[in-house]
Amino acid sequence: MIMRRALRRSLAQVRHVTPVPPGAARGLVADVYARVERDFGMLAPPIALHSAAPEVMAGAWILLRESLLAEGKVPRATKEQVATEVSQENACPYCVDVHGATLRGLGGRPAASGPAASGPAASGTASGAVASGAASGPGISGSEVSGPSVSGPSVARGPETMAVALTFHYLNRMVNVFLGESPLPPEVPGVMRGGALRVLGAMMGSQARRSRPPGDSLDLLPEAPLPPDLAWASAYPHLAGAVARADAAMTAAGERSVPARVRELVTERLAAWDGKPPGVSRSWADEAVKGLPSAERPSGRLALLTALASYQAGPVAADLGKGDRVLLETTAWASLTAARARVR
């Protein structure tokens, strides 16, 4: 209970936007909050940070719930391994801590620390994460180790693990922009953080063992068509429904809040991206947006950094200056567009 209260207070750690307080939540925000607490065991800050953009928040929750939490053929521990290793690739220590702790709480063991500890991945094929662990884990059907690759051509995945990878390529970017490096509140002393993470892992592992039926979150958003590049999800109706609804919500957000020239620039850069870090400074993004009208350059810079180097995006988020909803919709669109490019 102490840990759960501490994590709920960690909404105060959200940067650049102000989450809706649980007591003030209404409508779709209140519905999502209630379902997150019921199914995840706590009001997870990576979902709550979206609350100024309710449809985007619903899309993010549907994606997380149906890919990671819902029952399927792939064991939850395998999914947590995918989440942890994708988070390492994306240099997201917050998500590495949460999902590494959950994996340990389920009796698993995270792989040796990767980019989250030492910097972004140098390889464009790492997200396949879990090539060694997930592909050989118990309970994975043959369909889960064949088919399209995740991020790189050498890592074959099936629909369930691909959906987890898509989710965490999205969430890692949002967390890197809006949250700090740890899920633990800053008042937890350094000498106690290891023990606190073990308590978190035990709590999350216990929650992860609960049965959650697939498809239970889909009613939060209207049905949407499944884009061709996400057709790998079609074998699982709850996954197809989740990725289609999330994509529709993020696409609509982009059309509302991201100038068309910015969307075109980001899409072109992602199409040519090899997955490697674009540079140790943000100068590459400044150079890339020079062709945009001056009024669109802050949006272009933020969207590019979120998509290609989210660990660099936090300091420029405040430069957008257009309010919480536009900031969230810009970063959410860029994050999911990048996630789709990384999972194909």
C-alpha positions as CSV (number, residue, x, y, z in Angstrom):
1,M,0.0,0.0,0.0
2,I,2.9,2.4,0.8
3,M,4.5,1.7,-2.6
4,R,1.2,2.1,-4.4
5,R,0.6,5.5,-2.7
6,A,4.1,6.6,-3.5
7,L,3.7,5.6,-7.2
8,R,0.3,7.4,-7.3
9,R,2.0,10.6,-6.0
10,S,4.6,10.1,-8.8
11,L,2.2,11.9,-11.1
12,A,3.9,15.0,-9.7
13,Q,7.0,13.9,-11.6
14,V,5.4,14.4,-15.0
15,R,7.1,17.2,-16.8
16,H,5.9,19.8,-19.4
17,V,2.2,18.8,-19.0
18,T,-0.2,18.7,-16.0
19,P,-2.1,15.4,-15.6
20,V,-5.7,15.5,-14.6
21,P,-5.8,14.7,-10.8
22,P,-7.7,11.4,-10.2
23,G,-10.4,13.3,-8.1
24,A,-11.0,15.7,-10.9
25,A,-11.3,13.2,-13.7
26,R,-14.5,13.0,-15.7
27,G,-15.8,11.3,-18.8
28,L,-13.3,9.3,-20.8
29,V,-10.4,10.3,-18.6
30,A,-12.2,9.0,-15.5
31,D,-13.1,5.7,-17.3
32,V,-9.5,5.2,-18.5
33,Y,-8.1,6.0,-15.0
34,A,-10.5,3.4,-13.4
35,R,-9.6,0.7,-15.9
36,V,-5.8,1.4,-15.5
37,E,-6.1,1.1,-11.7
38,R,-8.2,-2.1,-12.0
39,D,-6.1,-3.9,-14.6
40,F,-2.6,-2.5,-13.9
41,G,-2.9,-2.3,-10.2
42,M,-2.1,1.4,-10.0
43,L,-2.6,4.7,-11.9
44,A,0.5,4.3,-14.1
45,P,2.1,7.7,-14.9
46,P,3.0,6.7,-18.5
47,I,-0.7,6.5,-19.2
48,A,-1.9,9.3,-16.9
49,L,0.5,11.8,-18.5
50,H,-1.7,11.7,-21.6
51,S,-4.8,12.9,-19.8
52,A,-5.0,16.3,-21.4
53,A,-5.7,14.5,-24.7
54,P,-8.4,12.0,-23.7
55,E,-8.7,10.1,-27.0
56,V,-4.9,9.7,-27.2
57,M,-4.8,8.5,-23.6
58,A,-7.5,5.9,-24.4
59,G,-5.5,4.7,-27.4
60,A,-2.3,4.4,-25.4
61,W,-4.1,2.4,-22.7
62,I,-5.8,0.1,-25.2
63,L,-2.5,-0.6,-26.8
64,L,-0.8,-1.4,-23.5
65,R,-3.6,-3.4,-22.1
66,E,-4.3,-5.6,-25.1
67,S,-0.7,-6.2,-26.0
68,L,0.9,-6.7,-22.5
69,L,-1.8,-7.5,-20.0
70,A,-4.4,-9.5,-21.9
71,E,-4.2,-13.3,-22.0
72,G,-2.8,-14.9,-25.1
73,K,-0.5,-17.7,-26.2
74,V,2.7,-15.9,-25.2
75,P,3.5,-15.9,-21.4
76,R,3.5,-12.6,-19.6
77,A,7.1,-13.1,-18.6
78,T,8.1,-13.3,-22.3
79,K,6.1,-10.1,-23.0
80,E,7.9,-8.3,-20.1
81,Q,11.2,-9.4,-21.6
82,V,10.2,-7.8,-24.9
83,A,9.2,-4.7,-23.0
84,T,12.4,-4.5,-21.1
85,E,14.7,-5.1,-24.0
86,V,12.9,-2.7,-26.3
87,S,13.1,-0.1,-23.5
88,Q,16.9,-0.7,-23.3
89,E,17.2,-0.1,-27.0
90,N,15.3,3.2,-26.7
91,A,17.4,4.4,-23.7
92,C,14.3,4.5,-21.5
93,P,15.6,3.7,-17.9
94,Y,12.1,4.4,-16.4
95,C,10.5,1.6,-18.4
96,V,13.5,-0.7,-18.0
97,D,13.1,-0.4,-14.2
98,V,9.3,-1.0,-14.3
99,H,9.3,-4.0,-16.6
100,G,12.6,-5.4,-15.5
101,A,11.2,-5.4,-11.9
102,T,8.0,-7.0,-13.1
103,L,10.0,-9.7,-15.0
104,R,11.9,-10.5,-11.8
105,G,8.7,-10.5,-9.9
106,L,7.5,-13.2,-12.3
107,G,10.6,-15.2,-11.7
108,G,12.4,-14.2,-14.9
109,R,15.7,-12.4,-15.4
110,P,16.3,-9.3,-17.5
111,A,19.1,-9.5,-20.0
112,A,22.4,-7.7,-19.3
113,S,21.9,-4.0,-19.3
114,G,21.9,-2.3,-22.6
115,P,21.4,1.1,-24.1
116,A,19.3,2.4,-21.2
117,A,22.5,2.2,-19.1
118,S,25.1,3.0,-21.7
119,G,23.4,5.2,-24.3
120,P,21.2,4.5,-27.3
121,A,21.6,1.4,-29.4
122,A,24.2,1.7,-32.1
123,S,22.5,-1.0,-34.1
124,G,19.3,-0.7,-36.0
125,T,18.3,-4.3,-35.3
126,A,18.3,-4.4,-31.5
127,S,14.6,-4.0,-30.9
128,G,14.0,-7.2,-31.8
129,A,14.9,-7.4,-28.4
130,V,14.4,-10.6,-27.1
131,A,15.7,-12.5,-30.1
132,S,17.3,-15.0,-27.7
133,G,14.9,-14.9,-24.7
134,A,11.5,-14.4,-26.2
135,A,11.8,-16.6,-29.2
136,S,12.7,-19.6,-27.2
137,G,10.5,-19.0,-24.1
138,P,8.0,-21.6,-23.0
139,G,4.5,-21.5,-24.3
140,I,5.2,-19.7,-27.6
141,S,3.4,-21.1,-30.5
142,G,5.1,-21.7,-33.8
143,S,3.3,-18.6,-35.2
144,E,5.1,-16.5,-32.6
145,V,8.5,-17.2,-34.0
146,S,7.9,-16.5,-37.7
147,G,6.5,-13.8,-39.8
148,P,7.5,-10.1,-40.1
149,S,10.5,-8.8,-38.2
150,V,10.5,-6.3,-35.4
151,S,12.9,-3.4,-36.2
152,G,15.5,-5.6,-37.9
153,P,15.5,-8.4,-40.5
154,S,17.2,-10.8,-38.2
155,V,14.6,-10.8,-35.5
156,A,11.4,-12.7,-36.4
157,R,8.3,-12.2,-34.2
158,G,4.7,-13.2,-34.1
159,P,1.7,-10.9,-33.6
160,E,1.7,-10.9,-29.8
161,T,5.3,-10.0,-29.3
162,M,5.2,-7.6,-32.2
163,A,2.3,-5.8,-30.5
164,V,4.3,-5.5,-27.3
165,A,7.3,-4.1,-29.2
166,L,5.0,-1.6,-31.0
167,T,3.5,-0.5,-27.6
168,F,6.9,0.1,-26.0
169,H,8.5,1.8,-29.0
170,Y,5.5,4.2,-28.5
171,L,5.6,4.4,-24.7
172,N,9.3,4.7,-24.4
173,R,9.3,7.8,-26.5
174,M,6.5,9.4,-24.5
175,V,8.1,8.5,-21.2
176,N,11.5,9.9,-22.3
177,V,9.8,13.2,-23.1
178,F,7.5,13.5,-20.1
179,L,9.0,11.5,-17.2
180,G,12.3,11.1,-15.4
181,E,14.7,8.2,-15.2
182,S,13.0,6.2,-12.5
183,P,9.4,5.2,-11.5
184,L,10.4,5.8,-7.8
185,P,9.7,9.2,-6.3
186,P,12.8,11.3,-5.8
187,E,12.4,11.2,-2.0
188,V,13.3,7.5,-2.0
189,P,17.0,7.5,-0.8
190,G,19.6,6.1,-3.2
191,V,20.5,3.3,-0.7
192,M,16.9,2.2,-0.6
193,R,16.1,2.2,-4.3
194,G,17.3,-1.3,-5.0
195,G,15.0,-2.6,-2.2
196,A,12.2,-0.4,-3.4
197,L,12.5,-1.8,-6.9
198,R,12.3,-5.3,-5.5
199,V,9.1,-4.4,-3.7
200,L,7.8,-2.9,-6.9
201,G,8.7,-6.1,-8.7
202,A,6.9,-8.3,-6.2
203,M,3.8,-6.1,-6.4
204,M,3.8,-5.9,-10.2
205,G,4.6,-9.7,-10.5
206,S,1.6,-10.4,-8.3
207,Q,-0.7,-8.2,-10.5
208,A,0.8,-9.8,-13.6
209,R,-0.4,-13.3,-12.6
210,R,-4.0,-12.2,-12.6
211,S,-6.2,-13.3,-15.5
212,R,-7.3,-10.5,-17.9
213,P,-9.6,-11.4,-20.8
214,P,-8.6,-10.0,-24.2
215,G,-10.6,-7.2,-25.8
216,D,-12.0,-5.7,-22.6
217,S,-10.7,-2.2,-23.4
218,L,-11.8,-1.9,-27.0
219,D,-15.1,-0.2,-26.2
220,L,-13.2,2.9,-25.1
221,L,-12.7,4.1,-28.7
222,P,-14.8,3.4,-31.9
223,E,-13.9,0.7,-34.3
224,A,-11.3,1.6,-36.9
225,P,-9.8,0.0,-40.0
226,L,-6.5,-1.8,-39.7
227,P,-3.8,-0.1,-41.8
228,P,-1.9,-2.4,-44.2
229,D,1.4,-2.1,-42.4
230,L,-0.3,-3.3,-39.2
231,A,-1.9,-6.3,-40.9
232,W,0.3,-8.7,-38.8
233,A,-2.2,-8.1,-36.0
234,S,-5.2,-9.4,-37.9
235,A,-4.8,-13.0,-36.6
236,Y,-5.8,-11.8,-33.1
237,P,-9.0,-9.8,-33.0
238,H,-8.2,-8.0,-29.8
239,L,-4.7,-7.0,-31.1
240,A,-6.1,-5.9,-34.5
241,G,-8.8,-3.8,-32.6
242,A,-6.2,-2.3,-30.3
243,V,-3.6,-1.3,-32.9
244,A,-6.3,0.0,-35.3
245,R,-8.0,2.1,-32.6
246,A,-4.7,3.5,-31.3
247,D,-3.5,4.3,-34.8
248,A,-6.8,6.1,-35.6
249,A,-6.5,8.1,-32.4
250,M,-2.9,9.1,-33.0
251,T,-3.5,9.9,-36.7
252,A,-6.4,12.2,-35.8
253,A,-4.2,13.8,-33.2
254,G,-1.5,14.5,-35.7
255,E,-4.0,15.9,-38.2
256,R,-5.3,18.3,-35.5
257,S,-2.0,19.4,-34.0
258,V,1.0,18.7,-36.3
259,P,1.4,20.8,-39.5
260,A,1.2,18.8,-42.7
261,R,4.7,19.9,-43.7
262,V,6.0,18.6,-40.4
263,R,4.2,15.3,-40.8
264,E,5.7,14.9,-44.2
265,L,9.2,15.7,-43.0
266,V,9.1,13.2,-40.1
267,T,7.7,10.5,-42.3
268,E,10.4,11.0,-44.9
269,R,13.1,10.9,-42.2
270,L,11.7,7.7,-40.7
271,A,11.5,6.0,-44.1
272,A,15.3,6.6,-44.6
273,W,16.3,5.9,-40.9
274,D,18.5,2.9,-40.2
275,G,17.6,3.0,-36.5
276,K,21.0,4.4,-35.4
277,P,21.2,7.4,-33.1
278,P,21.2,10.5,-35.4
279,G,23.8,12.4,-33.4
280,V,25.1,13.3,-29.9
281,S,23.6,16.8,-30.1
282,R,20.3,18.2,-31.3
283,S,21.9,20.1,-34.2
284,W,20.8,17.5,-36.7
285,A,17.2,18.4,-35.9
286,D,17.8,22.1,-36.2
287,E,19.3,21.5,-39.6
288,A,16.4,19.3,-40.7
289,V,13.8,21.9,-40.0
290,K,15.4,24.8,-41.8
291,G,13.2,24.3,-44.8
292,L,10.0,24.7,-42.7
293,P,8.3,28.0,-42.2
294,S,9.6,29.6,-39.0
295,A,6.3,29.2,-37.2
296,E,6.4,25.4,-37.8
297,R,10.0,24.8,-36.8
298,P,9.3,24.2,-33.0
299,S,6.8,21.5,-33.9
300,G,9.1,20.0,-36.5
301,R,12.1,19.9,-34.1
302,L,10.0,18.3,-31.3
303,A,8.4,15.7,-33.6
304,L,11.7,14.8,-35.2
305,L,13.5,14.4,-31.8
306,T,10.6,12.4,-30.3
307,A,10.6,10.0,-33.3
308,L,14.3,9.5,-33.8
309,A,16.0,10.5,-30.5
310,S,13.4,10.8,-27.7
311,Y,16.1,10.8,-25.1
312,Q,17.0,14.3,-26.5
313,A,13.5,15.6,-26.8
314,G,12.6,16.6,-23.2
315,P,14.4,19.9,-23.1
316,V,12.7,21.2,-26.2
317,A,9.2,20.1,-25.3
318,A,8.5,23.4,-23.5
319,D,9.5,25.4,-26.7
320,L,6.3,24.4,-28.5
321,G,4.2,26.8,-26.4
322,K,0.8,25.7,-27.6
323,G,-0.7,24.1,-24.5
324,D,-0.8,20.6,-23.1
325,R,-3.1,19.0,-25.6
326,V,-1.1,20.1,-28.7
327,L,2.1,19.1,-27.0
328,L,0.7,15.6,-26.2
329,E,-0.8,15.2,-29.6
330,T,2.4,16.2,-31.4
331,T,4.6,13.8,-29.4
332,A,2.0,11.0,-29.5
333,W,1.7,11.2,-33.3
334,A,5.5,11.2,-33.7
335,S,5.9,8.4,-31.2
336,L,3.4,6.0,-32.9
337,T,4.7,6.9,-36.4
338,A,8.2,6.0,-35.3
339,A,6.9,2.8,-33.6
340,R,5.2,1.7,-36.8
341,A,8.5,2.2,-38.6
342,R,10.4,0.2,-36.1
343,V,7.9,-2.8,-36.1
344,R,7.4,-4.1,-39.6
